[in-house]
Amino acid sequence: MLLMRFSTETKTIIKMKKSILSLTITSFVLGLILVGCETPTEKVKNAQEDALDAKVEVIDAKQDLKNNIRFCCRLSTV
């Protein structure tokens, strides 16, 4: 084995590095999970904001359509 060639002190350092790496990865994954979770209240709020944004986009699209129709009508009468 590779660890047999190292001294006891070196083996301890390697084990500590592995422990620290494992702890770091675990902490990172837990942090991602906690940050990614949304409460039901936040989900509702986000859905309401999305719906409001969609309504604004529909109003803008309708206005653009009206403007385009007016412009086309002006061109056809010229």
Distance bins in CASP14 RR format, pairs under 12 A and 6 or more apart:
PFRMAT RR
TARGET T0000
AUTHOR 0000-0000-0000
RMODE 2
METHOD distances of the structure
MODEL  1
1 11 0 0 0 0 0 1 0 0 0 0 0
2 10 0 0 0 0 0 1 0 0 0 0 0
2 11 0 0 0 0 0 1 0 0 0 0 0
2 14 0 0 0 0 1 0 0 0 0 0 0
3 10 0 0 0 0 1 0 0 0 0 0 0
3 11 1 0 1 0 0 0 0 0 0 0 0
3 12 0 0 0 0 0 1 0 0 0 0 0
3 13 0 0 0 0 0 1 0 0 0 0 0
3 14 1 0 0 1 0 0 0 0 0 0 0
3 15 0 0 0 0 1 0 0 0 0 0 0
3 18 0 0 0 0 0 1 0 0 0 0 0
4 10 0 0 0 0 0 1 0 0 0 0 0
4 11 0 0 0 0 1 0 0 0 0 0 0
5 11 0 0 0 0 1 0 0 0 0 0 0
5 14 0 0 0 0 0 1 0 0 0 0 0
6 12 0 0 0 0 1 0 0 0 0 0 0
6 13 0 0 0 0 1 0 0 0 0 0 0
6 14 1 0 0 1 0 0 0 0 0 0 0
6 15 0 0 0 0 0 1 0 0 0 0 0
7 13 0 0 0 0 1 0 0 0 0 0 0
7 14 0 0 0 0 0 1 0 0 0 0 0
8 14 0 0 0 0 0 1 0 0 0 0 0
8 15 0 0 0 0 0 1 0 0 0 0 0
9 15 0 0 0 0 0 1 0 0 0 0 0
9 16 0 0 0 0 0 1 0 0 0 0 0
10 16 0 0 0 0 0 1 0 0 0 0 0
10 17 0 0 0 0 0 1 0 0 0 0 0
11 17 0 0 0 0 0 1 0 0 0 0 0
11 18 0 0 0 0 0 1 0 0 0 0 0
12 18 0 0 0 0 0 1 0 0 0 0 0
12 19 0 0 0 0 0 1 0 0 0 0 0
13 19 0 0 0 0 0 1 0 0 0 0 0
13 20 0 0 0 0 0 1 0 0 0 0 0
14 20 0 0 0 0 0 1 0 0 0 0 0
14 21 0 0 0 0 0 1 0 0 0 0 0
15 21 0 0 0 0 0 1 0 0 0 0 0
15 22 0 0 0 0 0 1 0 0 0 0 0
16 22 0 0 0 0 0 1 0 0 0 0 0
16 23 0 0 0 0 0 1 0 0 0 0 0
17 23 0 0 0 0 0 1 0 0 0 0 0
17 24 0 0 0 0 0 1 0 0 0 0 0
18 24 0 0 0 0 0 1 0 0 0 0 0
18 25 0 0 0 0 0 1 0 0 0 0 0
19 25 0 0 0 0 0 1 0 0 0 0 0
19 26 0 0 0 0 0 1 0 0 0 0 0
20 26 0 0 0 0 0 1 0 0 0 0 0
20 27 0 0 0 0 0 1 0 0 0 0 0
21 27 0 0 0 0 0 1 0 0 0 0 0
21 28 0 0 0 0 0 1 0 0 0 0 0
22 28 0 0 0 0 0 1 0 0 0 0 0
22 29 0 0 0 0 0 1 0 0 0 0 0
23 29 0 0 0 0 0 1 0 0 0 0 0
23 30 0 0 0 0 0 1 0 0 0 0 0
24 30 0 0 0 0 0 1 0 0 0 0 0
24 31 0 0 0 0 0 1 0 0 0 0 0
25 31 0 0 0 0 0 1 0 0 0 0 0
25 32 0 0 0 0 0 1 0 0 0 0 0
26 32 0 0 0 0 0 1 0 0 0 0 0
26 33 0 0 0 0 0 1 0 0 0 0 0
27 33 0 0 0 0 0 1 0 0 0 0 0
27 34 0 0 0 0 0 1 0 0 0 0 0
28 34 0 0 0 0 0 1 0 0 0 0 0
28 35 0 0 0 0 0 1 0 0 0 0 0
29 35 0 0 0 0 0 1 0 0 0 0 0
29 36 0 0 0 0 0 1 0 0 0 0 0
30 36 0 0 0 0 0 1 0 0 0 0 0
30 37 0 0 0 0 0 1 0 0 0 0 0
31 37 0 0 0 0 1 0 0 0 0 0 0
36 42 0 0 0 0 0 1 0 0 0 0 0
36 43 0 0 0 0 0 1 0 0 0 0 0
37 43 0 0 0 0 0 1 0 0 0 0 0
38 44 0 0 0 0 1 0 0 0 0 0 0
38 45 0 0 0 0 1 0 0 0 0 0 0
38 46 1 0 0 1 0 0 0 0 0 0 0
38 47 0 0 0 0 0 1 0 0 0 0 0
39 45 0 0 0 0 1 0 0 0 0 0 0
39 46 0 0 0 0 0 1 0 0 0 0 0
40 46 0 0 0 0 0 1 0 0 0 0 0
40 47 0 0 0 0 0 1 0 0 0 0 0
41 47 0 0 0 0 0 1 0 0 0 0 0
41 48 0 0 0 0 0 1 0 0 0 0 0
42 48 0 0 0 0 0 1 0 0 0 0 0
42 49 0 0 0 0 0 1 0 0 0 0 0
43 49 0 0 0 0 0 1 0 0 0 0 0
43 50 0 0 0 0 0 1 0 0 0 0 0
44 50 0 0 0 0 0 1 0 0 0 0 0
44 51 0 0 0 0 0 1 0 0 0 0 0
45 51 0 0 0 0 0 1 0 0 0 0 0
45 52 0 0 0 0 0 1 0 0 0 0 0
46 52 0 0 0 0 0 1 0 0 0 0 0
46 53 0 0 0 0 0 1 0 0 0 0 0
47 53 0 0 0 0 0 1 0 0 0 0 0
47 54 0 0 0 0 0 1 0 0 0 0 0
48 54 0 0 0 0 0 1 0 0 0 0 0
48 55 0 0 0 0 0 1 0 0 0 0 0
49 55 0 0 0 0 0 1 0 0 0 0 0
49 56 0 0 0 0 0 1 0 0 0 0 0
50 56 0 0 0 0 0 1 0 0 0 0 0
50 57 0 0 0 0 0 1 0 0 0 0 0
51 57 0 0 0 0 0 1 0 0 0 0 0
51 58 0 0 0 0 0 1 0 0 0 0 0
52 58 0 0 0 0 0 1 0 0 0 0 0
52 59 0 0 0 0 0 1 0 0 0 0 0
53 59 0 0 0 0 0 1 0 0 0 0 0
53 60 0 0 0 0 0 1 0 0 0 0 0
54 60 0 0 0 0 0 1 0 0 0 0 0
54 61 0 0 0 0 0 1 0 0 0 0 0
55 61 0 0 0 0 0 1 0 0 0 0 0
55 62 0 0 0 0 0 1 0 0 0 0 0
56 62 0 0 0 0 0 1 0 0 0 0 0
56 63 0 0 0 0 0 1 0 0 0 0 0
57 63 0 0 0 0 0 1 0 0 0 0 0
57 64 0 0 0 0 0 1 0 0 0 0 0
58 64 0 0 0 0 0 1 0 0 0 0 0
58 65 0 0 0 0 0 1 0 0 0 0 0
59 65 0 0 0 0 0 1 0 0 0 0 0
59 66 0 0 0 0 0 1 0 0 0 0 0
60 66 0 0 0 0 0 1 0 0 0 0 0
60 67 0 0 0 0 0 1 0 0 0 0 0
61 67 0 0 0 0 0 1 0 0 0 0 0
61 68 0 0 0 0 0 1 0 0 0 0 0
62 68 0 0 0 0 0 1 0 0 0 0 0
62 69 0 0 0 0 0 1 0 0 0 0 0
63 69 0 0 0 0 0 1 0 0 0 0 0
63 70 0 0 0 0 0 1 0 0 0 0 0
64 70 0 0 0 0 0 1 0 0 0 0 0
64 71 0 0 0 0 0 1 0 0 0 0 0
65 71 0 0 0 0 0 1 0 0 0 0 0
65 72 0 0 0 0 0 1 0 0 0 0 0
66 72 0 0 0 0 0 1 0 0 0 0 0
66 73 0 0 0 0 0 1 0 0 0 0 0
67 73 0 0 0 0 0 1 0 0 0 0 0
67 74 0 0 0 0 0 1 0 0 0 0 0
68 74 0 0 0 0 0 1 0 0 0 0 0
68 75 0 0 0 0 0 1 0 0 0 0 0
69 75 0 0 0 0 0 1 0 0 0 0 0
69 76 0 0 0 0 0 1 0 0 0 0 0
70 76 0 0 0 0 0 1 0 0 0 0 0
70 77 0 0 0 0 0 1 0 0 0 0 0
71 77 0 0 0 0 0 1 0 0 0 0 0
71 78 0 0 0 0 0 1 0 0 0 0 0
72 78 0 0 0 0 0 1 0 0 0 0 0
END
